[in-house]
């Protein structure tokens, strides 16, 4: 028989097995921790994207991107606006742009 050296053995803590109710609570805690980790990661990613986008362009670029997104989502509305612009003519468009643009600029502030 080989003698075991007490200095080389690692003391192990005795932890009782959790009951079913305790295991359900531990599982819920683990799920909640995972959700919080995922939420933190998503928030950090969105903040990084927002900072990156803010540094590149500006208000003009985001307005163009928003207009392109609107045109992609609502092609009939864009076609109707283009039809009205063609019927109205360039003089009326310029006149109305002179009236509407200052109003829109005040709303953006």
Secondary structure as GFF3:
##gff-version 3
##sequence-region A 1 109
A	DSSP	alpha_helix	20	56	.	.	.	ID=ss1
A	DSSP	alpha_helix	59	73	.	.	.	ID=ss2
A	DSSP	alpha_helix	75	88	.	.	.	ID=ss3
A	DSSP	alpha_helix	90	108	.	.	.	ID=ss4
###
